[in-house]
Amino acid sequence: MKRYSSIIHIVSLAFACLIFSSCAGNQGGLGAGPAPANSGHLIVTRVANFGENLGLVVSVDGKDVGSFSEGRSYSGYLSAGQHVITARADPHQPGARPGRKTLTVQAGRTYSYTAAWSGGNLVLVRNP
């Protein structure tokens, strides 16, 4: 009976590891795997002093693509062409305007921005 219990424990542990590894492989969704044809890669990170209790909400062409807490960032692919990228704080900060950039995406290129505060408003700063 003891041997049977040990086998069940080992099999359960193996299944838990399998489930965990498949979930970890799917984190980030949009940035994972090969780039779609005719697309560019967009990365938006939070500045280190963004705010401890604030989330960064990133929108592309008016549609939210995610909310990111401390230590997280957006990574996704955009089709070639013009897009409007918006960054805002969650919860909303009274008087703070969101950061906006109009971006013309070229296939195969990577565009990296940092969301930061400037004079009480959010800005998207292009990374070199």
Steps between C-alpha positions, in 0.01 A plus 500: 500500500787736579655441156167575330474830692853598392421430135182712520701782659768488226243490219310793657821700526586424136156622385532816708840573340356438153209737560729767649744483208223530240353803682843664532559454129183692415575811709490820303314338211555772242878509527551125494597304192606618158398841375191507280563588136505873416518613863718697741573432866384750764636502857368739767660491847426686823756744636641377832326775702164469319309446823472212741121479499448598137448278200611595150223452244619481139260552210557459129260679265254559785490138621660401831766234449587455867551637847848461643613512861847570633767298319273414203493640148306474176652306213299440186493514122324765294415483134699730274343844471394782727388436859426716804660374822354627829627453856293591805510437873251278682341618717463829316701785648295823511642760262744254338483468123587168335810466285436462126721425203412456137722229361551392141601136530734346244515122466790340683581800722482523878361808675575540870352764731502573872189643668612772742361800687579852383342795680214285630419354156598170344738502206633225275877541463666323207781269609820503293 
